[in-house]
């Protein structure tokens, strides 16, 4: 999520440079807001919420978020990895439910905001929130947290920033700036997030410094996000100590003079007051051990490190690690992580033989641990698919291959390779009916329909995939292509599908006009 396409965000490169130079601190503040997780324990009623007080409506904030996220979808660092997305969603959804039950998430925000998490193939330890309920998580963050509770603490803190409308209130403070310009600034800072030196240079100047001082999250906002986020952990099924251990990671990063791989330390500096506040909220007289890692989390963390593209030399080091002298003395989660990274790394380097051999060791390591066993089976299917053995990939899939997204996507890709795509069309349609904004599945459906000799349905699925990512111009183009195809097909056309295309084209054209007017 770091290399936002600059032409889409700023047609005029000179103007882009001037805007970024003057106003980048705002973007850095918003873009890095999520990961500065400073845990606090406090009774729910002890500290009143700050209220709304925002001049930006929920609908306006959502529209602003939609414009920003449209550019992030185009970022080459955006990654839709089904395994990691499912793992993060498994932490996010219980936190959302806890926020609903505790009254922190109002019905209006629940309905109007997107509540969508995007993954970025970025090795920096960072996460961020954007207007309208969009959140981003860098793979570097998933790769560094030691437990699911630590990752949940990051999400809980950021969820609280969103539910309390902190971002909206910060934007409202700059009443002279239009939402579109603010969106452009946010995109500019996200693009610069990979280069802390360049970002630091952009804050030079009195105007930029004043902007930063005005728009940084206030101490009250941080305390509120700490308090509410901490309160969500236990009801959501997570150990609140995850906040403590995440806090310790921040402190350790500060001690070694943050080298730029922890971007949120610059937007959420560790103050002695907040650190003391954290310690004072621990239950007295009781030791608070850090939450233990699990083999499933260790494998997800290892996957994030490999998929963040660390470089061939680093991957080769990970591949060799199971043979090191110290491997036998590692903990079970650490062994699972090492073997997972080695097997996946070998597959990424197209060494199927080594990947399969290491996978055998991984399967023995996680035997009896059901969640970890499932992750191992998914990895086995992925290894075989990458090696070109679709039948072996199908055989390796865990049971219930159509009920969960990673299995569904792997099964679809394997069946496409062996010419049996008709077997999965129904499952894909069922999934889309329940998850209509899943662009990846829409795109797979297009491939399946094309393979099944139904080009009109394939064109419509392509259009829907574009529409789910707010690329309404591309969606309109594909819907019109569908109309042309239906006319050329004449009596043999699928008239029901053609009618759907006509209806959807009108709806998306209306959305495109609104989008164009907002620009």
N, C-alpha and C positions, 0 to 999 in steps of 0.2 A: 504494500500500500504506500510505497514511497515514491514511485516514479509516475505521478499522475500525468496523463497526456497534456502537455502544456498548451497545445493548439486548441484543444477542446475547452480548456479553462479560460485561456486568454488569447483571443485571436491576434492581438497586437503585442508582439514580444517586448517592445520598449515599455509599453504601458504595464505589462506583466512585471517587468523588472522593478519599475517604480513602485507599484503597489506592494510587491513583496518586501522591498527594502524598507518601506515606511511602516507597514502594518503586520509584518510577520509574527510579532509576539502574540497577537490575538490568536493566530492560528495554532501556534505551538501550545498555547495554554489549553485550547479546546482539544486539539488533536492528542495531547498526551494526558488528558484528564483522568483516564480510566485507571492507569496503572499505579498511581501514587497512593497505594492502599495503606492507610494508617489505621489499624484496628483500635476500636474503643468499645468498652462495654458500659452500657448505661441503661437504666430502666426506661421503658418507652415513654413514660409520661413526664420524665424529669426535665426534659429539654424540649420546649415547644418548637414546632417546625417554623421555618422562616416565612411560610406562606408563599403565594404565587407572586403577586406584584409585578407581573410581566406585561409589557405592552405588546408582545408577540403572541398571537393566538395559537392554540394547539394546531389548528389547520395550517396556519402560516409557517409554523415551525416544521411541520411534516413536509410541506412543499419545499422548504429550504433544504431539508435533509434529503428529499428525493433528488433534487438537482445535484447535490454533492455526491450522493451515492452512485448516480449514473456515471460519473467520471471514474469512481473507484472500480466499478465493474469492468471498465476498459483498461485498467492498470494491469500490466503484465505480471505484477506481483500478486494479484488477486488469485486465490486458489480455492477451488471447491473440492476439497478432499473429503470424501464421504465418511471415512473412519474418524478423522479428527473432528469434523463438523458434528458428527453424532455424539462424540465424547463431550465436546464443549456444550452442546445442547442439553445433554444429560445433567449438566451442572446448572445451566441457565434456567431451564424450565421450573425446577423446584424452587429456585430463588424467586422467580416471577410469581409462582403460586403462593409462596409465603408472603410476598409483598401485597398480594390481593387480600389474603386473609387478615393481615394486620392493618389493612386500610391505608397502606403507604401508596399503593397504585390505584388511582381513582378509576372508575369505570370509563370516564371520558378519555383519559390517556391510554387506557388499556385498548380501547376500540380504535382510536385515531392514529396511534403511533405504530411504527413498523415492527419494533422489537425483533430486529434481525441482527445477527452477528456475522461479520465477514472475517475470513482468515487472510492474512497477508504473509507471503513467503519472504519474510524479513527476519534476519538473525538478531536484530536488536530486541532488547527486553522491553516491550512496550505494549500498551493497549490504549484505545481512545474511544470517546463517545462523540457522536455528531448529533445535530438537531434532529428531532423526529423519532428518536428511539433507535437509531442505528449505532451499533458498536463494532469496533474492529479489534482483533487480537492478532498480534504478530506471533509467528511460530517460535520466535526466540523466547517469548514469555512462556509458552507451553513447555519448551525444552528446558527451562531453568527451574521451574517450580518443582518442589519435592513431593507434593501430595495433591490430591484432588481438592483438599480443603484450602490449600494456598491459592489455587487457581479460582476456586469459588469465592474467596475473599476479594480478589480483584474484581470479579464480576458483580459481587454484592455491593461493593463500594461505588462502582460506576452506575449500577442500576439505581442507586439512591440519588446520585447526582441528577439522573434523568427524571425520576419520579418527583423530585422536588423542584424541577424546572430551573436548575441552576444555570444551565447553558442558555436557556431562553432569557433569563434575567440579565445575564452578562451581555447578551446581544442587545437587549433593550436599553442598556446603559449608553450605548452608542447610537442614539436616536438619529444622528445625522448621516449614518451609514445605511445604505439600502441593504436588504437581505441578500440580494444578488452579489453585491460587492463582498459582503461578509462570507458568503459561500465560496467565492473565488479566493478569498484570503485563506480560508481553511484548506482549500485544495493546495494552495501554494505552499503552506507550511507542511502539509503531509508529504508533498514532493521533496521538501528539503530535509525531512526528518532523518534521512540516512546520512546526512552530512552535517554533523553538529557544528563543525567549524564554520561552514557557510551560514548556517542558521544563526550562529552567534554574531557573525559579521552583520547580519541583517537587522539586529536589534540596536545597532549604533545609531545615535541621533536622538535629540530631545523629544521629537514627536513620537518616535517609536517607544522610547522609554516611558513616556507619559501614558501611552496606550497600554503598555504592559502593566504598569502599576494600577491602572483603572480596571483592567479586565481579568487579572489573575483571580482565580477562585479565592474568595475571602476566607479568613480563618473560620468564621461562623459557618460558611458553606462546607468547608472541609470537616469541621466537627459534626455537622449534621449528617453528612454522608458517612462518616465513621460510625456514628451512633446507630443510624438506621441500618446500614449495611451489616454491622456487627449483630444487630438484633434479628436479622433475617437468617443467619447461619444455622442456628440450632433448629428452628422450625422447618428449615429446608432439608435437614438431615446431614448437616456438615458440622465438623468440630470447630467451635469458635476460636480454638487455639490456632487455626489456620491463619487468622489475622496476625497473631503474635509472631509466628515463624516467618510470614511474609514481611512483616515489619523488620525482623532481624536481617533479612536479606537486603532490604533497603539500607539499613545501617551499615552492613558490611560493605556494600557497594560504595557508600560514602567514604568509608575508611581507606579504601584503596584508590581514592581520587578518581571517581567516575570517569571512565575513558570514552564515554559516548555511546556505549552499548546499553545504557540504562536511561533512555531519554526522559522518562517521567521524573527522574530526580531533579530535573531542571524546572519542572512545572509544579512539583510537589516537594519542596525542600523539607528535610527533616528538621523540625524545630525541637528544642529541648522541652518546650511546654507540651507538645503533642506526645513526645516520647514518655514524659512523666505521666501524662494523662493515661496513656496506654497501660503503663505498669500499675497505676492505681486501680484499674478496673479488673485486674486479675483477682479471682477468689482468694482471700487470705488463707494462709496456712496449708495450702495445697500445691504440690508441684504441678507444673504445667508443661508436660513433655510435648515436643513438636509432634503433630499428627504423623502417624506412620504411613509410609508409602505402600502401595499395593503393586502387584505385578502388572495389573491392567494399566494403572497410571504410568508406571515406569515404561511400559511398552508404547503408550501414547506419546510420552515425552521423547522417547527415542525416535519415534516416527517423525515428530516435529523437527528434531535436529537434522535428520537425514533429508527431509523434504525442503528444508530451508536453503538447500544448495550450498553447503559449507566449502565445497571444493573437492576435487578428486583426491588430493593427498590426504585430507582429513578423513574422507570416507574410507580410504585404504587403511588408515590407522585403526579405525573402528572395526573394519573387517578382520584385522589381525588380532584384535584384543582378546577374543575367546581363547587364543592359544598362549596368552601371557602367563607368567608364573603366578601372578596374584589373583587370577580369575577364580580359583577354587575357594579362596577365602572371602569372596564377596557375599553380600546378603542375597536372598532369593530375588527381591525386586531388581537389584542391581544386575544380577546374572541375566534375568529376563530382558532387561534393557540392552545389555551388551549383545546378547544373542540376536535380539530383534534388529538392532541397528546393523549388525554384521550381515544378517540374511537379506534385509532390505537393501543395504548398500551394495551387496554383491549383485542383486537383481538389477539395481540401477546402473551398475557397470556392465550389465549383460553377461554376467558369469553365472548362468543358471545352475551349473554343477555345484559351485561353491554355495550358492544360495540354498539349494535343496539340502546339502549336507549340513549346513548350519541350522536350517529349519528343523531337522530331526533332533538336534540337541535342544532347541527351543521347545519343541513339543514335549520332550521328556521333562524339561524344567517346569513347565506350567501344568503338567498333568494333575488333575484333581481340583484345579482352580478354574471354575466355569467361565467367569468373565475373561480371564487371561487365555483360556483355551479357545474361546471364540475369536479373540484377536489373532491368535496363532493360525487358526483355520482361514481367516480372511487373508492373512499374509501369504499362506500357502497357495490359495487360489490366485492371488495377485502375482506371485512368482511364476506359476504355471502359465498364466495368461501372457505375461511378458515374454516367456520362453516360447510361446506359440502353440502350446498344448492346451487347447480349449476344453477338450474332454476331461483332462486331469484337473483343470480349473473348476469345472462344474462338479466333479466328484469331491473336491476339497471343501466346497462351501458348507457352512454349518446348516443345520435344519432350519426350515422356515425362510427359504431364500427369497420369498416375495414379501415378507412382512416387515423387513427392516431395510433401510436405504442402502447400506454398503453391500449387502447380499444381493439386493435387486439390481444395482448397477453392475456388479461383477457378473451376475448371471446373464443379464442382457448382453453385455459385451462378448461374453463367451459364446452365447447362442448365435449372435450375429456372425461370429467367425466360422461356425460350423453350418451355417445356412438354415438354422432352425428358429429364426426370429419370430415366427408365428406363435410359438409357444409362450412368449412373454408379453405379447401385445395387451392382453386382458389385464395382466398385473400392472403394467405401466399406466393403463387408463384408470384403474382403481386408485393407484397412488396419486395421479394428477387430480382426480376428483377430490381427494382429501388434502392435497398440497398444491393448489393451483398456481403458486408462485415459484415452483421449482423449475428454474430455467434449464438446468442440466437434464432433468428427466424429459422436459419438452423436446430438447434437442435430440435425445436418444429416441424418443418417439418418432421424430421426423425420419431418423435413419431406419427405424423398424418399418414404418409405413412404406418408405421407398423400397425397402427390400421385399415387402409383401405385395408390391405392385399397386399401391394406392397413392399415387403422387399428389393428388389433391389434399388428402389428409396430411401428407408429409409437408406440403407448403404451409398449411395452416399451423402445424406444430412449430415450424421454424418461426413463423410470425409471432406466435404466442411466447416463444423463448425470448425474442427481442423485446416484446411488450413487458414481460416480467422484470426486465432490467431497465425499464424506462427509456429504451431506445425506440421511441414511437415512430420516428421517421423510417427506420429500417423495418419496423413491424408493418407500417402502412404499405411500404414497397412490396413486402411478401404477400400481404392480403390481396393487393391489386394483381400480383402475379397469379394468385389463386383464382381470382375472377377471370383473368384471361385464359387460364388453363381450363376452367369449367366451360367457358364459351367455345373453346376449340374442341372440347370433348363431345359437345352436342348431347345426343340422347344417351350416350354411355356415361355421362357425368354423374357423380354422386350428388343428387340434388339436395339432399338433406345437409351434406357438408357444405355445399355451395351457399345454401341459405345461412348457415352459421358464419361463413366467411363474410357475406354481405353485412350481417348484423355487427360482427366484430369490427369490420372495417369502419363503419360509421362511428362506433364508440371510440376507437383508437384515433381516428381523425380528429374527433373533438378534443381528446387529450393532447394531441399534437398541437392543435391551435392554442390551447391554454399554455402549453409548454413554450411555444414560440412567443406568445404575448408576454410571458414572464421574463424572457430574455431581453 
